[in-house]
Amino acid sequence: MRLMFIGADHEVTGSCHYLYACGKHILVDYGMEQGVNVFENAPLPVAESVIDYVLLTHAHIDHSGMLPQLSARGFHGQILTTEATADLCSIMLRDSAHIQMQEADWKNRKAKRNARQEPYEPPYTMEDAQNAINRLVPCPYGKKMPLCDGIEIRFTDVGHLLGSASIEVWITEEEVTKKIVFSGDIGNKNQPLIKDPQKTQEADYVVMESTYGDRLHPGERPDYIRELTGILKETFDKGGNVVIPSFAVGRTQEMLYFIRKIKENRLVEGHEDFPVYVDSPLAVEATGIFHQNEADCFDEEAMELVKKGINPISFSGLRLSITSEESKAINFDSTPKVIISASGMCDAGRIRHHLKHNLWREDSTILFVGYQAVGTLGRSLVEGIDEVKLFGEPIAVRAGIRSLTGLSGHADKNGLIDWLQGFTEKPERVFVVHGEDSVCMSFTECLKKEYGYQAYAPYSGTEFDLLTGEFVYEAEPVALKKKAKAVSDVFARLVAAGQRLLSVIQKCEGRPNKELGKFADQINSLCDKWEN
């Protein structure tokens, strides 16, 4: 009954925890690292082919984005998650694979001009993404379900994203049962569309996020409609565009919810019929998935609109751009407009083209509506950089850079503490993860000194025995080394394939000698080929 911390430890992205219990190897999340990473992550302690299950808290790429690579390296188990998360992952993982392959194509075209540069291999392909999607097992909220002998699980809505969940895991070994709760990302209260986070009452151990563990949202909920209306009118009066870098899933639908209200009440005087472009095929698909899951995930206000026959995230003047030609045409239309495009941190996707066309314009506004991780282009713009490079070209930053303050899908410090205090008795230990280094440390100290929790912020590689309540190994921070050449990732795939082969061989014990001899001959033949 052992827990090992792999990713998003003293960092915000790349969430991954490894659980070994009842003879099963389980991952909780397997996310992609985004932005600047400070520390090295420990490798998985077993080959990917040995993993039996993945429990997925939600669809954001920093929690789900490496599942296709897991599949590519031999994972053949089940990925259990909520119904809405399974729907979202079916589009988000394919979109991520598309981005990886596009980047690989661009890097390899560039590499042809440099004889010393090795070809770049993407972390995974579209086929790998589809293989991972095929392993998704949708689960309902609130139902306690057997995972395997000795382990039960339950998903609880935590209001961060459509389908997001905390995961309760009951483990019974040697007639002793321990319960561990993985918080996932805990949502902010009173978000548009989705429900507030629900609490869990009992746990022996809690693994909880701390993204906003050092800050508070405004005391009173900001009037987003008034603030957004002011930004739109100010920009449109100057003849400019409002460009909104937005996560395709979640934040885009929230912005459409606000804009529908603004348009319904004709609040932008002189520009009442302004066009709104959603320039993201992913966002368009995700918006459809929001409709499909409204009964399970929408809050009371949104459901009241649905009951009246009103689509909460659609309105006149909404234009959906799917093709690249439609996307390019947006910037040749001089009409003042809203452009909502991914990615939310400006590190990839079509938003970079819209920034190229609008950052240098004094009449335009770039409006940030979500968290910007350290090291991302979005963070640099918010912090006041004067010039950026896009597609190899320097672009002066003359547009207004604005943010909708307090608009966040994450609970703040008080929200995190409120969720933790939902447990009727203090857990034996609280592990603090998924936050920047200083935030993890300060939030952990706050929980210990001000609230009396036995809290600990593990570094990647730390192992804990859930049965005895003792650390097996306390890892020290390891600073991130210089990135290895991309070709090393290909070698890692080869090593993973070898590990999978070994696990297959071990499972063949007891089969007929004729079959074992044939298998041995095939392996030796393959070795003969590659040894020469």
C-alpha positions as CSV (number, residue, x, y, z in Angstrom):
1,M,0.0,0.0,0.0
2,R,2.4,2.6,-1.3
3,L,2.1,6.1,-2.7
4,M,4.8,7.7,-4.9
5,F,4.8,11.3,-6.1
6,I,5.9,11.7,-9.7
7,G,4.8,15.0,-11.2
8,A,3.5,18.5,-10.2
9,D,5.4,18.4,-7.0
10,H,6.5,22.0,-6.1
11,E,5.4,22.7,-9.7
12,V,2.0,23.6,-11.2
13,T,1.8,21.2,-14.2
14,G,2.5,17.6,-15.1
15,S,0.3,16.1,-12.4
16,C,1.1,12.4,-11.7
17,H,0.9,10.1,-8.7
18,Y,1.7,6.4,-8.5
19,L,-0.2,4.1,-6.2
20,Y,0.7,0.4,-5.6
21,A,-1.9,-1.6,-3.7
22,C,-3.5,-5.0,-3.8
23,G,-0.9,-6.1,-6.4
24,K,-2.1,-3.4,-8.8
25,H,-0.1,-0.5,-10.3
26,I,-2.3,2.6,-10.6
27,L,-1.6,6.2,-11.8
28,V,-3.7,9.1,-10.7
29,D,-3.4,11.6,-13.6
30,Y,-0.6,11.6,-16.2
31,G,-0.3,15.2,-17.3
32,M,2.0,17.1,-19.6
33,E,4.4,19.7,-18.2
34,Q,3.7,23.2,-19.5
35,G,5.7,26.4,-19.2
36,V,9.0,26.5,-17.2
37,N,9.7,23.5,-15.0
38,V,12.1,23.9,-12.1
39,F,12.7,20.4,-10.9
40,E,13.4,17.0,-12.5
41,N,10.6,14.5,-12.2
42,A,11.3,11.0,-11.0
43,P,10.6,8.3,-13.6
44,L,7.7,5.9,-13.2
45,P,8.9,3.1,-10.9
46,V,7.5,0.4,-13.3
47,A,7.3,0.0,-17.1
48,E,4.3,1.6,-18.7
49,S,3.1,-1.8,-19.8
50,V,2.7,-2.9,-16.2
51,I,0.3,-0.1,-15.2
52,D,-3.1,-1.6,-14.6
53,Y,-5.3,1.5,-14.2
54,V,-5.3,5.3,-14.5
55,L,-7.7,7.4,-12.4
56,L,-8.1,10.8,-14.1
57,T,-9.4,13.8,-12.2
58,H,-10.2,16.0,-15.2
59,A,-9.4,16.7,-18.9
60,H,-7.0,19.6,-18.7
61,I,-3.8,18.7,-20.5
62,D,-1.6,19.2,-17.5
63,H,-3.5,16.3,-16.0
64,S,-4.2,14.1,-19.0
65,G,-1.8,15.1,-21.7
66,M,0.7,12.2,-21.4
67,L,-1.9,9.5,-21.6
68,P,-1.2,8.9,-25.3
69,Q,2.5,8.4,-24.6
70,L,1.6,6.0,-21.9
71,S,-0.4,4.1,-24.5
72,A,2.4,4.3,-27.0
73,R,4.8,2.7,-24.5
74,G,2.7,-0.4,-23.8
75,F,-0.1,0.6,-21.4
76,H,-3.1,-1.6,-22.0
77,G,-5.2,-0.9,-18.9
78,Q,-8.3,1.2,-18.2
79,I,-8.5,4.9,-17.7
80,L,-11.4,5.6,-15.4
81,T,-12.9,9.1,-15.2
82,T,-16.2,10.9,-15.2
83,E,-18.5,10.8,-18.2
84,A,-18.0,14.5,-19.1
85,T,-14.2,14.1,-18.7
86,A,-14.2,11.1,-21.0
87,D,-16.1,13.2,-23.6
88,L,-13.7,16.1,-23.3
89,C,-10.6,13.9,-23.5
90,S,-11.9,12.4,-26.7
91,I,-11.3,15.8,-28.3
92,M,-8.5,17.3,-26.2
93,L,-6.1,14.4,-26.6
94,R,-6.6,14.4,-30.3
95,D,-6.0,18.1,-30.4
96,S,-2.9,17.7,-28.3
97,A,-1.6,15.0,-30.7
98,H,-2.3,17.3,-33.6
99,I,-0.2,20.1,-32.0
100,Q,2.6,17.7,-31.2
101,M,2.8,16.5,-34.8
102,Q,2.6,20.0,-36.2
103,E,5.5,21.1,-34.0
104,A,7.5,18.0,-35.0
105,D,6.9,18.9,-38.7
106,W,8.0,22.5,-38.2
107,K,11.1,21.4,-36.2
108,N,12.1,18.8,-38.8
109,R,11.7,21.3,-41.7
110,K,13.9,23.6,-39.7
111,A,16.4,20.7,-39.0
112,K,16.9,20.1,-42.7
113,R,18.8,23.4,-42.8
114,N,21.2,22.2,-40.0
115,A,23.1,19.0,-40.8
116,R,24.0,18.5,-37.1
117,Q,20.5,18.6,-35.8
118,E,18.8,15.3,-35.2
119,P,15.3,14.6,-36.5
120,Y,12.6,15.5,-33.9
121,E,10.2,12.7,-32.8
122,P,6.9,13.9,-31.2
123,P,6.0,12.6,-27.8
124,Y,3.1,10.8,-29.4
125,T,1.0,10.6,-32.6
126,M,-2.7,10.8,-33.4
127,E,-2.8,7.0,-33.4
128,D,-1.4,7.0,-29.8
129,A,-4.1,9.5,-28.8
130,Q,-6.8,7.4,-30.2
131,N,-5.5,4.3,-28.5
132,A,-5.6,6.2,-25.1
133,I,-9.2,7.5,-25.9
134,N,-10.3,3.9,-26.6
135,R,-9.2,3.0,-23.0
136,L,-11.4,5.6,-21.3
137,V,-14.1,4.2,-19.0
138,P,-16.8,6.7,-18.2
139,C,-18.0,6.7,-14.6
140,P,-20.9,8.5,-12.9
141,Y,-20.5,11.0,-10.1
142,G,-21.2,9.9,-6.5
143,K,-21.3,6.2,-7.0
144,K,-18.9,4.0,-5.0
145,M,-17.5,1.4,-7.4
146,P,-15.2,-1.6,-7.2
147,L,-11.9,-1.2,-9.1
148,C,-10.5,-4.6,-8.4
149,D,-10.2,-6.9,-5.4
150,G,-9.5,-4.8,-2.4
151,I,-9.9,-1.4,-4.0
152,E,-13.0,0.8,-4.4
153,I,-13.3,4.3,-5.9
154,R,-15.7,7.2,-6.1
155,F,-15.7,10.5,-8.2
156,T,-17.0,13.7,-6.6
157,D,-17.7,17.0,-8.5
158,V,-15.1,19.7,-7.4
159,G,-16.4,22.4,-9.8
160,H,-13.1,23.2,-11.6
161,L,-14.1,22.2,-15.1
162,L,-16.9,20.3,-16.7
163,G,-16.5,16.8,-15.4
164,S,-13.7,17.6,-12.9
165,A,-13.6,15.4,-9.8
166,S,-11.8,14.6,-6.6
167,I,-11.3,10.8,-6.4
168,E,-11.8,8.8,-3.2
169,V,-9.9,5.5,-3.1
170,W,-10.5,2.8,-0.5
171,I,-7.8,0.2,-0.1
172,T,-8.1,-3.0,2.0
173,E,-5.0,-5.1,2.6
174,E,-4.3,-7.5,5.5
175,E,-7.8,-6.7,6.8
176,V,-6.9,-3.0,7.2
177,T,-8.7,-0.4,5.1
178,K,-7.1,3.0,4.4
179,K,-8.8,5.8,2.4
180,I,-6.9,8.3,0.3
181,V,-8.5,11.3,-1.4
182,F,-7.0,13.0,-4.4
183,S,-8.4,16.5,-4.7
184,G,-7.7,17.1,-8.4
185,D,-8.0,20.8,-9.1
186,I,-10.5,22.4,-6.7
187,G,-12.9,24.9,-8.3
188,N,-13.7,28.5,-7.5
189,K,-17.2,29.1,-6.1
190,N,-19.9,30.8,-8.1
191,Q,-18.4,30.1,-11.5
192,P,-20.7,30.4,-14.5
193,L,-22.3,27.3,-15.8
194,I,-20.9,24.6,-13.5
195,K,-21.6,23.6,-9.9
196,D,-19.7,24.7,-6.9
197,P,-17.1,22.2,-5.5
198,Q,-18.6,19.4,-3.3
199,K,-16.8,18.3,-0.2
200,T,-15.7,14.9,1.1
201,Q,-16.2,13.9,4.7
202,E,-13.7,11.2,5.6
203,A,-10.1,10.3,4.6
204,D,-7.0,8.9,6.2
205,Y,-4.8,10.7,3.7
206,V,-5.4,13.7,1.3
207,V,-3.4,14.7,-1.7
208,M,-4.4,18.2,-2.5
209,E,-3.5,20.9,-5.0
210,S,-2.2,24.4,-4.0
211,T,-2.2,26.4,-7.3
212,Y,-3.7,29.5,-5.6
213,G,-2.5,28.6,-2.1
214,D,-0.8,32.0,-1.6
215,R,-3.5,34.4,-2.8
216,L,-7.1,35.4,-2.3
217,H,-9.7,36.2,-4.9
218,P,-11.5,39.6,-4.4
219,G,-13.7,39.7,-1.3
220,E,-16.7,40.6,-3.3
221,R,-17.4,38.8,-6.6
222,P,-16.4,41.2,-9.3
223,D,-19.0,42.5,-11.7
224,Y,-17.6,40.7,-14.8
225,I,-20.4,41.9,-17.0
226,R,-19.7,45.5,-16.2
227,E,-16.0,45.1,-16.5
228,L,-16.1,43.3,-19.8
229,T,-18.6,45.7,-21.2
230,G,-16.3,48.6,-20.4
231,I,-13.3,46.9,-22.1
232,L,-15.4,46.1,-25.2
233,K,-16.7,49.6,-25.6
234,E,-13.4,51.3,-25.0
235,T,-11.7,49.1,-27.6
236,F,-14.4,49.2,-30.2
237,D,-14.7,53.0,-29.9
238,K,-11.0,53.1,-31.0
239,G,-11.7,50.8,-33.9
240,G,-9.7,47.9,-32.4
241,N,-10.2,44.2,-31.6
242,V,-10.5,42.5,-28.2
243,V,-8.4,39.4,-28.5
244,I,-9.0,36.8,-25.7
245,P,-6.5,34.0,-25.3
246,S,-8.6,31.4,-23.7
247,F,-8.5,27.8,-22.8
248,A,-10.8,26.0,-25.3
249,V,-12.5,24.0,-22.6
250,G,-14.1,25.8,-19.7
251,R,-13.0,29.4,-19.9
252,T,-14.2,29.9,-23.5
253,Q,-17.7,28.7,-22.6
254,E,-17.7,31.1,-19.6
255,M,-16.8,34.0,-21.8
256,L,-19.6,33.1,-24.2
257,Y,-21.9,33.0,-21.1
258,F,-20.9,36.6,-20.2
259,I,-21.1,37.9,-23.7
260,R,-24.6,36.4,-24.3
261,K,-25.8,38.5,-21.3
262,I,-24.1,41.6,-22.7
263,K,-25.6,41.2,-26.1
264,E,-29.0,40.3,-24.7
265,N,-29.1,43.6,-22.8
266,R,-27.4,45.6,-25.6
267,L,-24.9,47.0,-23.1
268,V,-22.1,48.0,-25.6
269,E,-23.6,51.3,-26.7
270,G,-23.0,52.0,-30.4
271,H,-21.7,48.5,-31.0
272,E,-24.6,46.3,-29.9
273,D,-24.2,43.9,-32.8
274,F,-20.5,43.3,-32.5
275,P,-19.3,40.0,-34.0
276,V,-17.7,37.3,-31.8
277,Y,-15.3,34.8,-33.3
278,V,-14.5,31.5,-31.6
279,D,-11.4,30.5,-33.5
280,S,-10.7,27.1,-32.2
281,P,-12.0,23.8,-33.6
282,L,-11.4,22.3,-30.1
283,A,-13.5,25.0,-28.4
284,V,-16.3,24.5,-30.9
285,E,-16.4,20.8,-30.2
286,A,-16.1,21.4,-26.4
287,T,-19.1,23.7,-26.5
288,G,-21.1,20.9,-27.9
289,I,-19.9,18.6,-25.1
290,F,-21.1,21.2,-22.5
291,H,-24.6,20.9,-24.0
292,Q,-24.4,17.1,-23.8
293,N,-23.5,17.1,-20.1
294,E,-25.7,20.0,-18.9
295,A,-28.0,17.8,-16.8
296,D,-25.1,16.4,-14.7
297,C,-22.8,19.4,-14.5
298,F,-24.7,22.7,-15.0
299,D,-25.5,24.8,-12.0
300,E,-29.1,26.0,-11.1
301,E,-28.8,29.4,-13.0
302,A,-27.7,27.8,-16.2
303,M,-30.3,25.0,-15.9
304,E,-33.0,27.7,-15.5
305,L,-32.0,29.1,-18.9
306,V,-32.0,25.7,-20.4
307,K,-35.5,25.0,-19.1
308,K,-36.7,28.2,-20.8
309,G,-35.3,27.1,-24.1
310,I,-32.3,29.5,-23.9
311,N,-28.9,28.3,-24.9
312,P,-26.6,29.8,-22.2
313,I,-23.6,30.1,-24.5
314,S,-25.0,31.0,-27.9
315,F,-26.2,34.3,-29.4
316,S,-26.6,36.3,-32.6
317,G,-23.3,37.4,-34.1
318,L,-21.4,34.3,-32.8
319,R,-19.2,32.9,-35.6
320,L,-17.3,29.6,-35.3
321,S,-14.1,29.3,-37.2
322,I,-13.1,25.7,-38.0
323,T,-10.8,25.7,-41.0
324,S,-7.4,27.6,-41.3
325,E,-8.9,29.6,-44.1
326,E,-11.7,30.8,-41.9
327,S,-9.1,31.7,-39.2
328,K,-7.0,33.7,-41.5
329,A,-9.9,35.6,-42.9
330,I,-10.7,37.0,-39.4
331,N,-7.7,39.3,-39.5
332,F,-8.6,40.7,-42.9
333,D,-12.0,42.0,-41.6
334,S,-11.7,45.6,-40.3
335,T,-14.9,45.4,-38.2
336,P,-14.1,45.8,-34.4
337,K,-14.7,42.3,-33.0
338,V,-14.0,39.9,-30.2
339,I,-11.6,37.0,-31.1
340,I,-11.6,34.1,-28.6
341,S,-8.8,31.7,-29.5
342,A,-6.6,29.0,-27.8
343,S,-4.3,28.4,-26.2
344,G,-5.0,30.3,-23.0
345,M,-1.3,30.9,-22.2
346,C,-0.4,31.8,-25.8
347,D,2.2,29.0,-26.1
348,A,0.6,27.3,-29.1
349,G,-2.4,27.3,-31.4
350,R,-4.1,30.0,-33.5
351,I,-4.0,32.6,-30.8
352,R,-0.4,33.3,-31.8
353,H,-1.5,34.4,-35.2
354,H,-4.0,36.8,-33.8
355,L,-1.4,38.2,-31.4
356,K,0.9,38.8,-34.4
357,H,-1.9,40.8,-36.1
358,N,-3.0,42.7,-33.0
359,L,-0.2,43.2,-30.4
360,W,1.4,46.1,-32.3
361,R,-2.0,47.9,-32.6
362,E,-2.6,50.6,-30.0
363,D,-6.3,50.4,-30.6
364,S,-6.6,46.7,-29.8
365,T,-6.8,45.0,-26.4
366,I,-5.4,41.6,-25.3
367,L,-7.6,40.4,-22.5
368,F,-6.4,37.6,-20.3
369,V,-9.0,35.6,-18.5
370,G,-7.0,32.8,-16.9
371,Y,-3.9,31.8,-15.0
372,Q,-0.6,32.4,-16.8
373,A,2.1,30.0,-15.8
374,V,5.7,31.1,-15.3
375,G,7.7,30.9,-18.5
376,T,4.7,31.2,-20.9
377,L,4.2,34.0,-23.4
378,G,1.0,34.9,-21.6
379,R,2.9,35.5,-18.4
380,S,5.4,37.7,-20.1
381,L,2.7,39.9,-21.6
382,V,0.9,40.2,-18.3
383,E,4.2,41.2,-16.7
384,G,4.7,44.0,-19.2
385,I,7.2,42.8,-21.8
386,D,7.8,45.4,-24.6
387,E,8.5,43.1,-27.5
388,V,7.9,39.4,-28.3
389,K,9.0,37.1,-31.1
390,L,6.3,35.3,-33.0
391,F,7.1,33.0,-36.0
392,G,10.6,34.3,-36.0
393,E,9.5,38.0,-36.2
394,P,9.9,40.6,-33.4
395,I,6.5,42.2,-32.6
396,A,6.2,45.4,-30.5
397,V,3.7,45.3,-27.7
398,R,1.5,48.4,-28.1
399,A,-2.0,46.9,-27.5
400,G,-3.6,47.3,-24.1
401,I,-2.9,44.3,-21.9
402,R,-5.8,43.7,-19.5
403,S,-7.0,41.0,-17.2
404,L,-10.4,40.1,-15.8
405,T,-9.3,40.0,-12.1
406,G,-10.6,37.2,-10.0
407,L,-11.9,35.2,-12.9
408,S,-10.4,31.8,-12.1
409,G,-11.4,28.2,-12.2
410,H,-9.2,27.5,-9.2
411,A,-10.2,28.0,-5.5
412,D,-8.1,30.6,-3.7
413,K,-6.3,30.0,-0.4
414,N,-9.6,30.3,1.6
415,G,-11.4,28.1,-0.9
416,L,-8.7,25.4,-0.5
417,I,-8.9,25.5,3.3
418,D,-12.7,25.5,3.2
419,W,-12.6,22.3,1.1
420,L,-10.1,20.7,3.4
421,Q,-12.2,21.6,6.5
422,G,-15.1,19.7,4.9
423,F,-13.5,16.5,6.4
424,T,-15.3,15.8,9.7
425,E,-12.0,14.7,11.2
426,K,-8.5,15.9,10.3
427,P,-6.8,13.4,7.9
428,E,-3.7,11.6,9.3
429,R,-1.6,13.5,6.7
430,V,-2.2,16.1,4.0
431,F,0.2,16.0,1.0
432,V,0.4,19.4,-0.7
433,V,1.1,19.3,-4.5
434,H,0.4,21.1,-7.7
435,G,1.7,24.6,-6.9
436,E,4.8,26.7,-7.5
437,D,7.6,25.9,-5.2
438,S,7.1,28.9,-2.9
439,V,3.4,28.4,-2.9
440,C,3.6,24.7,-1.9
441,M,5.9,25.6,1.0
442,S,3.8,28.6,2.3
443,F,0.5,26.8,2.0
444,T,1.9,23.8,3.8
445,E,3.2,25.9,6.6
446,C,-0.2,27.7,6.9
447,L,-1.9,24.3,7.2
448,K,0.5,23.2,9.9
449,K,0.8,26.3,12.0
450,E,-2.6,28.0,11.6
451,Y,-4.9,25.0,11.3
452,G,-3.1,22.1,13.0
453,Y,-2.9,19.7,10.0
454,Q,-0.1,17.2,9.6
455,A,0.9,18.7,6.2
456,Y,3.8,17.9,3.9
457,A,4.9,19.1,0.5
458,P,6.7,16.2,-1.2
459,Y,9.3,16.5,-3.9
460,S,9.2,14.2,-6.9
461,G,10.3,10.7,-6.0
462,T,9.0,10.7,-2.4
463,E,7.4,7.4,-1.4
464,F,5.0,6.9,1.5
465,D,3.7,3.7,3.0
466,L,-0.1,4.2,3.5
467,L,-0.4,1.1,5.8
468,T,2.2,2.2,8.3
469,G,1.9,5.9,7.8
470,E,5.6,6.3,7.4
471,F,7.9,7.6,4.6
472,V,9.7,5.0,2.7
473,Y,11.8,7.7,1.0
474,E,11.9,11.5,1.2
475,A,13.2,12.9,-2.0
476,E,15.4,16.0,-2.3
477,P,14.7,18.6,-5.0
478,V,16.7,18.0,-8.2
479,A,17.2,21.0,-10.4
480,L,16.1,20.5,-14.0
481,K,19.0,19.6,-16.2
482,K,19.6,20.9,-19.7
483,K,17.0,19.3,-22.0
484,A,18.3,16.2,-23.8
485,K,18.1,15.9,-27.5
486,A,14.7,14.8,-28.8
487,V,16.2,11.6,-30.1
488,S,16.6,10.5,-26.5
489,D,12.8,10.2,-26.3
490,V,12.9,7.7,-29.1
491,F,15.4,5.7,-27.2
492,A,13.2,5.8,-24.2
493,R,10.4,4.3,-26.3
494,L,12.8,1.5,-27.3
495,V,13.7,0.8,-23.7
496,A,10.0,0.8,-22.8
497,A,9.3,-1.7,-25.6
498,G,12.1,-3.9,-24.1
499,Q,10.5,-3.7,-20.7
500,R,7.2,-4.6,-22.1
501,L,8.7,-7.6,-23.9
502,L,10.2,-8.8,-20.6
503,S,6.8,-8.5,-18.9
504,V,5.2,-10.5,-21.7
505,I,7.9,-13.2,-21.4
506,Q,7.3,-13.5,-17.6
507,K,3.6,-14.0,-18.2
508,C,4.3,-16.9,-20.6
509,E,5.5,-19.3,-17.9
510,G,3.5,-22.5,-18.0
511,R,2.6,-22.3,-21.7
512,P,3.4,-25.3,-24.0
513,N,7.1,-25.8,-24.8
514,K,6.3,-25.6,-28.5
515,E,4.9,-22.1,-28.1
516,L,7.8,-21.0,-25.8
517,G,10.4,-22.3,-28.3
518,K,8.7,-20.4,-31.2
519,F,8.6,-17.2,-29.2
520,A,12.3,-17.6,-28.2
521,D,13.3,-18.1,-31.9
522,Q,11.4,-15.0,-32.9
523,I,13.2,-12.9,-30.2
524,N,16.6,-14.3,-31.1
525,S,16.0,-13.6,-34.8
526,L,15.2,-10.0,-34.0
527,C,18.3,-9.7,-31.8
528,D,20.4,-11.2,-34.6
529,K,19.1,-8.5,-37.0
530,W,19.9,-5.5,-34.7
531,E,23.2,-6.7,-33.3
532,N,24.8,-6.6,-36.8
